[in-house]
Amino acid sequence: AVTKLACEQYCAVFARLYGLETICLRYFNVFGPHQTPEGVYAAAIPRFIDAALAGRPIRIFGDGEQTRDFCYVDNAVRANLLAANSPRKLQGEVVNIAGARRVSLNALCAEIGRALGRTLNVDHGPPRVGDVLHSLADISRAHELIGYEPLVRWEDGLAPTIQFLDVLRTSGLVAAVLSVAESRSKRAAVSAQSTSLA
């Protein structure tokens, strides 16, 4: 966190001293296809989905009522494009990029279970020292400076993430990437057809 803050300060200083246009995007709990469920720093959603697909208990530290602001990857990509193409002269501002909705880990598990069509086994362990209890991003500055609004709700991002992780488990990385690309192409074709009919 301290390193990120230092980088934000560098951006502001270079903007003031040299006129370098910069903006710092603070991402909140980004998830989606192509994200690994493994490792110490794996995000909650791919870890939870992977455990559910494998029939393992989902491990939650604490009672599960702690909340997070989850952001589907398409929203984060859109934020980057908006920032890169902004007509404003950006001078080291810092903005939050998130879904702008708070969800408990218990509610997240229930929604994953609903998407998979089954009740999940959740194992609650002792709370971790230093864990943030509640997280909700204020995205008003991102909206003001670059026009950012999340277009994909976290619930709607679960299906493509589940699809990717399911194919990853059964067929490997290449098949999972191709599966997501094919689904995305089909959704784009349906969307284009709907638009032409309107």
ZAPAMI-128615 format. One record per residue: residue number from 1; residue in one letter; x, y, z of N, C-alpha, C in turn. Coordinates in steps of 0.2 Angstrom, whole numbers, plus 5000, padded with zeros to 4 digits. Each point is the difference from the previous one (the first is absolute). Layout:
N
(pt NUM,"A",(X,Y,Z),(X,Y,Z),(X,Y,Z)),
...
//
This chain:
198
(pt 1,"A",(5004,4994,5000),(4996,5006,5000),(5004,5006,5000)),
(pt 2,"V",(5006,5000,5004),(5004,5006,5000),(5003,5001,4993)),
(pt 3,"T",(5002,4995,4997),(5004,5000,4994),(4995,5003,4994)),
(pt 4,"K",(4993,4998,5001),(4995,5003,4995),(4999,5007,5001)),
(pt 5,"L",(5000,5002,5007),(4999,5007,5001),(5006,5004,4998)),
(pt 6,"A",(5006,4998,5001),(5006,5003,4997),(5000,5001,4993)),
(pt 7,"C",(4998,4995,4996),(4999,5001,4993),(4995,5005,4998)),
(pt 8,"E",(4994,5000,5004),(4995,5006,4998),(5004,5007,5001)),
(pt 9,"Q",(5004,5000,5005),(5003,5007,5001),(5005,5001,4995)),
(pt 10,"Y",(5003,4995,4997),(5005,5001,4995),(4996,5003,4994)),
(pt 11,"C",(4994,4997,4998),(4996,5002,4995),(4998,5008,5000)),
(pt 12,"A",(4998,5001,5006),(4998,5007,5002),(5006,5005,4999)),
(pt 13,"V",(5006,4998,5002),(5006,5004,5000),(5002,5001,4993)),
(pt 14,"F",(5000,4995,4996),(5002,5000,4993),(4995,5005,4996)),
(pt 15,"A",(4993,4999,5002),(4995,5004,4996),(5002,5008,5002)),
(pt 16,"R",(5001,5001,5006),(5001,5007,5002),(5007,5003,4997)),
(pt 17,"L",(5005,4996,5000),(5007,5003,4998),(5001,4999,4993)),
(pt 18,"Y",(4997,4995,4996),(5002,4999,4993),(4994,5000,4996)),
(pt 19,"G",(4994,5001,5003),(4994,5000,4995),(4998,4993,4998)),
(pt 20,"L",(5003,4995,5003),(4998,4993,4997),(4993,4999,5003)),
(pt 21,"E",(4995,4998,4995),(4993,4999,5002),(5000,4993,5003)),
(pt 22,"T",(4997,4999,5006),(5000,4994,5004),(4993,5000,5004)),
(pt 23,"I",(4998,4994,5001),(4994,4998,5004),(5002,4994,5003)),
(pt 24,"C",(4998,4999,5007),(5001,4994,5003),(4993,4996,5001)),
(pt 25,"L",(5000,4994,4998),(4994,4996,5001),(5001,4995,5006)),
(pt 26,"R",(4995,5001,5005),(5001,4995,5005),(4994,4995,4999)),
(pt 27,"Y",(5002,4994,4999),(4996,4995,4998),(4997,4996,5007)),
(pt 28,"F",(4994,4999,5000),(4997,4996,5006),(4998,4993,4998)),
(pt 29,"N",(5003,4995,5002),(4998,4993,5000),(4998,4998,4993)),
(pt 30,"V",(5004,5001,4995),(4999,4998,4993),(5000,4993,4999)),
(pt 31,"F",(4995,4997,4996),(5000,4993,4999),(4997,4999,4993)),
(pt 32,"G",(5001,4994,4998),(4997,4998,4993),(5004,4994,4997)),
(pt 33,"P",(4999,4998,4994),(5003,4995,4997),(5008,5001,4999)),
(pt 34,"H",(5004,4995,5000),(5007,5001,4999),(5003,5001,5007)),
(pt 35,"Q",(4997,5000,5005),(5003,5001,5007),(5001,4993,5003)),
(pt 36,"T",(5006,5000,5003),(5001,4993,5003),(4997,5000,5007)),
(pt 37,"P",(4998,4994,5002),(4997,4999,5007),(5006,4998,5005)),
(pt 38,"E",(5006,4999,4997),(5005,4997,5004),(5005,5006,5003)),
(pt 39,"G",(5003,4998,5005),(5005,5005,5003),(4998,5004,5006)),
(pt 40,"V",(5004,5002,5004),(4999,5004,5006),(4996,5006,4998)),
(pt 41,"Y",(5001,5004,4995),(4996,5006,4998),(4994,4999,4995)),
(pt 42,"A",(4998,4994,5000),(4994,4998,4995),(4994,5004,5003)),
(pt 43,"A",(4996,5003,4996),(4994,5004,5002),(4995,4995,5002)),
(pt 44,"A",(4996,5003,5004),(4994,4996,5003),(4996,4996,4996)),
(pt 45,"I",(4997,5004,4994),(4996,4997,4996),(5002,4994,4996)),
(pt 46,"P",(5006,5000,4997),(5003,4994,4997),(5001,4994,5005)),
(pt 47,"R",(5003,5002,5006),(5001,4995,5005),(4994,4996,5002)),
(pt 48,"F",(4994,5004,5001),(4994,4998,5002),(4997,4995,4995)),
(pt 49,"I",(5000,5003,4994),(4997,4996,4994),(5004,4993,4999)),
(pt 50,"D",(5007,5001,5000),(5004,4994,4999),(4998,4994,5006)),
(pt 51,"A",(5000,5003,5006),(4998,4995,5005),(4993,4997,4999)),
(pt 52,"A",(4995,5004,4998),(4993,4997,4999),(5000,4995,4994)),
(pt 53,"L",(5004,5002,4995),(5000,4995,4994),(5004,4994,5002)),
(pt 54,"A",(5004,5000,5005),(5004,4994,5002),(4996,4996,5005)),
(pt 55,"G",(4995,5003,5003),(4996,4997,5005),(5004,5001,5007)),
(pt 56,"R",(5004,5005,5000),(5004,5001,5007),(4996,5005,5004)),
(pt 57,"P",(5001,5001,5006),(4997,5005,5004),(5003,5007,4998)),
(pt 58,"I",(4996,5005,5000),(5002,5007,4999),(5003,5002,5007)),
(pt 59,"R",(5006,5003,5000),(5003,5002,5007),(4998,5007,5000)),
(pt 60,"I",(4997,5002,5006),(4999,5008,5001),(5002,5001,5007)),
(pt 61,"F",(5005,5005,5001),(5002,5002,5006),(4995,5005,5003)),
(pt 62,"G",(4997,4998,5006),(4995,5004,5003),(4993,4997,4999)),
(pt 63,"D",(4995,5004,5002),(4993,4998,4999),(4998,5001,4993)),
(pt 64,"G",(5004,5003,4995),(4997,5001,4993),(4996,5006,4999)),
(pt 65,"E",(4999,5004,5005),(4996,5006,4999),(5004,5006,4998)),
(pt 66,"Q",(5007,4999,5000),(5004,5005,4997),(4998,5001,4993)),
(pt 67,"T",(5001,5007,4998),(4998,5001,4993),(5005,5003,4996)),
(pt 68,"R",(5000,4999,4993),(5005,5002,4995),(4996,5003,4995)),
(pt 69,"D",(5004,5004,4996),(4997,5003,4994),(5003,4997,4994)),
(pt 70,"F",(4997,4995,4997),(5003,4996,4994),(4999,5004,4993)),
(pt 71,"C",(5005,4999,4996),(5000,5004,4994),(5001,4995,4994)),
(pt 72,"Y",(4996,4999,4996),(5001,4995,4994),(5005,5003,4995)),
(pt 73,"V",(5004,4996,4998),(5006,5002,4996),(4998,5004,4994)),
(pt 74,"D",(4994,4999,4997),(4998,5005,4994),(5000,5007,5002)),
(pt 75,"N",(4997,5001,5007),(5000,5007,5002),(5007,5003,5001)),
(pt 76,"A",(5005,4996,5002),(5006,5003,5001),(5004,5001,4994)),
(pt 77,"V",(4998,4996,4995),(5003,5001,4993),(4997,5007,4997)),
(pt 78,"R",(4994,5001,5001),(4996,5006,4998),(5003,5006,5003)),
(pt 79,"A",(5002,4999,5006),(5002,5006,5004),(5007,5002,4997)),
(pt 80,"N",(5004,4995,4999),(5007,5001,4996),(4999,5004,4994)),
(pt 81,"L",(4995,4998,4996),(4999,5003,4993),(4998,5007,5001)),
(pt 82,"L",(4995,5001,5005),(4997,5007,5001),(5006,5004,5002)),
(pt 83,"A",(5004,4998,5005),(5006,5004,5002),(5005,5002,4994)),
(pt 84,"A",(5001,4995,4996),(5005,5001,4995),(4997,5004,4994)),
(pt 85,"N",(4994,5001,5000),(4997,5004,4994),(4997,5006,5003)),
(pt 86,"S",(5001,5002,5006),(4996,5005,5003),(5003,5007,4997)),
(pt 87,"P",(4995,5004,4998),(5001,5007,4997),(5003,5005,5005)),
(pt 88,"R",(4999,4998,5007),(5002,5005,5005),(5008,4999,5001)),
(pt 89,"K",(5003,5005,5002),(5007,5000,5002),(5000,4997,5007)),
(pt 90,"L",(5003,4994,5001),(5000,4997,5006),(5007,5001,5003)),
(pt 91,"Q",(5000,5002,5007),(5006,5002,5003),(5001,4996,5006)),
(pt 92,"G",(5000,4994,5000),(5002,4996,5006),(4994,4998,5005)),
(pt 93,"E",(4994,5001,4997),(4994,4999,5005),(5000,4992,5001)),
(pt 94,"V",(4997,4999,5006),(4999,4993,5002),(4993,4998,5000)),
(pt 95,"V",(4997,4995,4997),(4993,4998,5000),(5000,4993,5001)),
(pt 96,"N",(4994,4998,5003),(4998,4993,5002),(4996,4997,4994)),
(pt 97,"I",(5002,4994,4998),(4997,4996,4995),(4997,4994,5003)),
(pt 98,"A",(4993,4999,5001),(4997,4995,5003),(4993,4999,4998)),
(pt 99,"G",(4996,4995,5003),(4993,4999,4998),(4996,5005,5004)),
(pt 100,"A",(5002,5003,5005),(4996,5005,5004),(4994,4997,5003)),
(pt 101,"R",(5001,4993,5002),(4995,4997,5004),(5003,4995,5005)),
(pt 102,"R",(4998,5000,5006),(5003,4996,5005),(4996,4993,5001)),
(pt 103,"V",(5004,4995,5000),(4997,4993,5001),(5004,4996,5005)),
(pt 104,"S",(4996,4997,5004),(5003,4996,5005),(5003,4993,4997)),
(pt 105,"L",(5005,4997,5003),(5003,4994,4998),(4994,4994,5000)),
(pt 106,"N",(4996,5001,5005),(4995,4995,5000),(4995,5000,4994)),
(pt 107,"A",(4998,5007,4999),(4996,5001,4994),(5003,4998,4994)),
(pt 108,"L",(5007,5001,4999),(5004,4998,4994),(4999,4992,4999)),
(pt 109,"C",(5001,4997,5006),(5000,4992,5000),(4993,4998,4998)),
(pt 110,"A",(4995,5003,5002),(4993,4998,4998),(4999,5001,4993)),
(pt 111,"E",(5003,5006,4997),(4999,5001,4993),(5004,4995,4996)),
(pt 112,"I",(5006,4998,5002),(5004,4995,4996),(4996,4994,5000)),
(pt 113,"G",(4997,4998,5006),(4996,4994,5001),(4994,5000,4995)),
(pt 114,"R",(4997,5006,5000),(4994,5000,4995),(5002,5000,4993)),
(pt 115,"A",(5005,5002,4998),(5003,5000,4993),(5002,4993,4999)),
(pt 116,"L",(5002,4996,5005),(5002,4993,4998),(4994,4995,5002)),
(pt 117,"G",(4995,5003,5002),(4994,4996,5002),(5001,4995,5006)),
(pt 118,"R",(5003,5002,5005),(5001,4996,5006),(5002,5004,5006)),
(pt 119,"T",(4999,4997,5006),(5002,5003,5006),(5007,4999,5001)),
(pt 120,"L",(5004,5005,5002),(5007,4999,5001),(5002,4999,5007)),
(pt 121,"N",(5005,4996,5001),(5003,4999,5007),(5005,5005,5002)),
(pt 122,"V",(4998,5004,5005),(5005,5006,5002),(5002,4998,5007)),
(pt 123,"D",(5007,5001,5000),(5004,4999,5006),(5002,5006,5003)),
(pt 124,"H",(4997,5002,5006),(5002,5007,5003),(5006,4999,5005)),
(pt 125,"G",(5005,5003,4999),(5006,5000,5004),(5000,5006,5005)),
(pt 126,"P",(5005,5001,5004),(5001,5006,5004),(5001,5006,4996)),
(pt 127,"P",(4998,5006,5002),(5002,5006,4996),(5007,5001,4999)),
(pt 128,"R",(5002,5003,4995),(5007,5001,4999),(5002,5007,5003)),
(pt 129,"V",(5005,5001,5004),(5002,5006,5003),(5002,5005,4994)),
(pt 130,"G",(4997,5006,5001),(5001,5005,4995),(4996,5000,4994)),
(pt 131,"D",(4995,4995,4999),(4996,5000,4994),(4995,5006,5001)),
(pt 132,"V",(4999,5003,4994),(4995,5006,5000),(4993,4996,5000)),
(pt 133,"L",(4996,5003,5004),(4993,4997,5001),(4995,5002,4994)),
(pt 134,"H",(5000,5006,4998),(4996,5003,4995),(5004,5004,4995)),
(pt 135,"S",(4998,4999,4994),(5003,5004,4994),(4995,5002,4995)),
(pt 136,"L",(5000,5006,4999),(4995,5003,4994),(5004,5006,4997)),
(pt 137,"A",(5001,5000,4994),(5004,5005,4997),(4995,5006,4998)),
(pt 138,"D",(5003,5006,5000),(4996,5006,4998),(5003,5001,4993)),
(pt 139,"I",(4996,4999,4995),(5002,5001,4993),(4998,5007,4997)),
(pt 140,"S",(4998,5004,5004),(4997,5007,4997),(5006,5003,4997)),
(pt 141,"R",(5006,5000,5002),(5005,5004,4997),(5002,4997,4993)),
(pt 142,"A",(5000,4993,5000),(5001,4997,4993),(4994,5002,4995)),
(pt 143,"H",(4994,5000,5003),(4995,5002,4995),(5001,5007,4998)),
(pt 144,"E",(5002,5005,5004),(5001,5007,4999),(5006,5001,4995)),
(pt 145,"L",(5005,4996,5001),(5006,5002,4996),(5000,4996,4993)),
(pt 146,"I",(4998,4994,5000),(5001,4996,4994),(4993,4996,4998)),
(pt 147,"G",(4995,5002,5003),(4993,4997,4998),(4999,4993,5002)),
(pt 148,"Y",(5004,4998,5005),(4999,4992,5002),(4994,4999,5004)),
(pt 149,"E",(4996,4995,4997),(4995,4996,5004),(5001,4993,4999)),
(pt 150,"P",(4999,4996,5005),(5000,4992,4999),(4994,4998,4995)),
(pt 151,"L",(5001,4997,4995),(4995,4998,4996),(4998,4992,5001)),
(pt 152,"V",(5004,4996,5003),(4999,4993,5001),(4999,4999,5008)),
(pt 153,"R",(4995,4998,5002),(4999,4998,5007),(5004,4994,5002)),
(pt 154,"W",(5002,5000,5006),(5005,4994,5002),(4996,4994,4999)),
(pt 155,"E",(4993,5000,5002),(4996,4993,4999),(5001,4998,4993)),
(pt 156,"D",(5000,5005,4995),(5000,4998,4993),(5007,4998,4997)),
(pt 157,"G",(5005,5002,5004),(5007,4997,4999),(5001,4993,5002)),
(pt 158,"L",(4996,4998,5004),(5001,4993,5003),(5000,4994,4995)),
(pt 159,"A",(4995,5001,4995),(4999,4994,4995),(5006,4999,4996)),
(pt 160,"P",(5003,5006,4997),(5006,4999,4996),(5006,4998,5004)),
(pt 161,"T",(5000,5002,5006),(5006,4998,5004),(4999,4992,5002)),
(pt 162,"I",(4994,4998,5002),(4999,4993,5001),(5002,4996,4994)),
(pt 163,"Q",(4998,5002,4994),(5001,4996,4994),(5007,5000,4999)),
(pt 164,"F",(5004,5005,5000),(5007,5000,4999),(5004,4995,5005)),
(pt 165,"L",(4998,5000,5007),(5003,4996,5005),(4998,4993,4999)),
(pt 166,"D",(4994,4999,4998),(4998,4993,4999),(5003,4996,4994)),
(pt 167,"V",(5001,5004,4995),(5004,4997,4994),(5007,5000,5002)),
(pt 168,"L",(5003,5005,5003),(5007,4999,5003),(5001,4994,5004)),
(pt 169,"R",(4996,4998,5004),(5000,4994,5004),(5000,4994,4996)),
(pt 170,"T",(4996,5000,4995),(4999,4993,4996),(5004,5000,4994)),
(pt 171,"S",(5002,5005,4997),(5003,5000,4993),(5006,5004,5000)),
(pt 172,"G",(5002,5004,5004),(5006,5004,5000),(4999,5007,4998)),
(pt 173,"L",(5006,5004,5000),(4999,5007,4999),(4998,5002,4993)),
(pt 174,"V",(5003,4997,4995),(4998,5002,4993),(4993,4999,4998)),
(pt 175,"A",(4997,4994,5002),(4993,4999,4999),(4996,5005,5004)),
(pt 176,"A",(5002,5002,5006),(4996,5005,5004),(5000,5006,4997)),
(pt 177,"V",(5006,5003,4997),(5000,5006,4997),(4996,5000,4994)),
(pt 178,"L",(5000,4995,4996),(4996,4999,4994),(4993,5000,5001)),
(pt 179,"S",(4998,4997,5006),(4993,4999,5002),(4997,5007,5001)),
(pt 180,"V",(5004,5004,5004),(4997,5007,5002),(5000,5004,4994)),
(pt 181,"A",(5005,5000,4995),(5000,5004,4994),(4994,4998,4996)),
(pt 182,"E",(4998,4994,4999),(4994,4998,4996),(4994,5002,5003)),
(pt 183,"S",(4999,5000,5007),(4994,5002,5003),(5000,5008,4999)),
(pt 184,"R",(5005,5003,5001),(5000,5008,4999),(4998,5001,4993)),
(pt 185,"S",(5002,4997,4995),(4999,5001,4993),(4992,4999,4999)),
(pt 186,"K",(4997,4995,5003),(4993,4998,4999),(4996,5006,5003)),
(pt 187,"R",(5002,5002,5006),(4997,5006,5004),(5000,5006,4995)),
(pt 188,"A",(5006,5001,4997),(5000,5006,4996),(4996,5000,4994)),
(pt 189,"A",(4999,4994,4997),(4996,4999,4994),(4993,5001,5002)),
(pt 190,"V",(4998,4997,5006),(4993,5001,5002),(4998,5007,5001)),
(pt 191,"S",(5005,5004,5003),(4999,5007,5002),(4999,5004,4994)),
(pt 192,"A",(5005,4998,4994),(4999,5004,4994),(4994,4999,4997)),
(pt 193,"Q",(4997,4993,5000),(4994,4999,4997),(4994,5003,5003)),
(pt 194,"S",(5000,5001,5007),(4995,5003,5004),(5000,5007,4998)),
(pt 195,"T",(5006,5003,4999),(5001,5007,4998),(4997,5002,4993)),
(pt 196,"S",(5001,4995,4996),(4998,5001,4993),(4992,4999,4999)),
(pt 197,"L",(4997,4996,5005),(4993,4999,5000),(4996,5006,5003)),
(pt 198,"A",(5004,5004,5004),(4997,5005,5004),(4998,5006,4996)),
//
